[in-house]
Amino acid sequence: MLISGIDKRTMVRYLTAAIKTTSLDHVKTRILSDSRLREYFSACVNLFQDFITQKKAESPNVTIAAVSNNQPQQHPKENPNEVQ
C-alpha cells in the first residue's frame, strides 16, 4: 500500500534511520529482526511509543543536563541598590 508515494516498508526504514538515540536501539533491533514489523509502519510506531511510555514509568525523575538560551551571560550587580 502506498501512502503519499512512499510504501510502508520505506516508511519503516525512514523511521528507524531517523531515530539516533542509542536508548531506542532495542526497539530498532526488534523491528529489523521481524519481517512482519518491517511491513507495518503503524505497528513500529506503536512499539516505539510503548517502549518510551514504559521507560518513563520506570524512571519518572528525569534531569536536564544542559540548557542554553544563546544569549550572553549577564552577571548580577554586587549591590542591587548601587547606581552605576
C-alpha positions as CSV (number, residue, x, y, z in Angstrom):
1,M,0.0,0.0,0.0
2,L,1.3,3.4,-0.9
3,I,0.8,6.5,1.3
4,S,1.9,9.8,-0.2
5,G,4.1,7.9,-2.7
6,I,6.0,6.0,-0.1
7,D,5.4,2.3,0.6
8,K,5.1,1.2,4.2
9,R,8.5,-0.7,4.2
10,T,10.3,2.5,3.2
11,M,8.4,4.5,5.8
12,V,9.7,2.0,8.4
13,R,13.2,2.4,7.1
14,Y,13.0,6.2,7.3
15,L,11.6,5.9,10.9
16,T,14.4,3.7,12.2
17,A,17.0,5.7,10.4
18,A,15.8,9.0,11.8
19,I,16.0,7.8,15.4
20,K,19.5,8.4,16.5
21,T,19.4,7.9,20.3
22,T,21.0,4.7,21.5
23,S,18.4,4.2,24.2
24,L,16.0,3.1,21.5
25,D,18.3,0.6,19.8
26,H,16.4,-2.3,21.4
27,V,13.3,-1.3,19.5
28,K,15.1,-0.7,16.3
29,T,16.7,-4.2,16.5
30,R,13.3,-5.8,17.2
31,I,11.9,-4.1,14.1
32,L,14.8,-5.0,11.9
33,S,14.7,-8.6,13.0
34,D,11.0,-9.2,12.5
35,S,9.9,-9.3,8.8
36,R,6.2,-8.7,9.8
37,L,7.1,-5.5,11.7
38,R,9.2,-4.2,8.8
39,E,6.0,-4.2,6.7
40,Y,3.7,-2.4,9.2
41,F,4.6,1.2,9.9
42,S,1.9,1.8,12.5
43,A,3.0,-1.3,14.5
44,C,6.5,0.1,14.6
45,V,5.3,3.5,15.8
46,N,3.2,1.7,18.5
47,L,6.3,-0.3,19.5
48,F,8.4,2.8,19.9
49,Q,5.6,4.6,21.9
50,D,5.1,1.6,24.2
51,F,8.8,1.4,24.9
52,I,9.1,5.1,25.6
53,T,6.0,5.0,27.9
54,Q,7.4,2.0,29.8
55,K,10.8,3.8,30.2
56,K,9.1,6.9,31.6
57,A,7.2,4.8,34.1
58,E,10.4,3.1,35.3
59,S,12.3,6.3,35.8
60,P,10.0,9.3,36.4
61,N,12.8,11.5,37.6
62,V,14.4,13.0,34.5
63,T,17.1,15.6,34.9
64,I,18.2,18.2,32.3
65,A,21.8,18.1,31.6
66,A,22.2,21.5,30.0
67,V,20.1,24.5,28.9
68,S,21.1,27.3,26.7
69,N,19.2,30.4,25.5
70,N,22.1,31.5,23.2
71,Q,22.3,34.9,24.9
72,P,25.4,36.4,26.6
73,Q,25.5,35.8,30.3
74,Q,24.8,38.8,32.5
75,H,26.4,39.0,35.9
76,P,24.3,40.4,38.7
77,K,25.5,43.6,40.4
78,E,27.3,43.3,43.7
79,N,24.8,45.7,45.3
80,P,21.4,45.9,43.6
81,N,20.8,49.4,45.1
82,E,24.1,50.7,43.7
83,V,23.8,53.0,40.7
84,Q,26.5,52.8,38.0
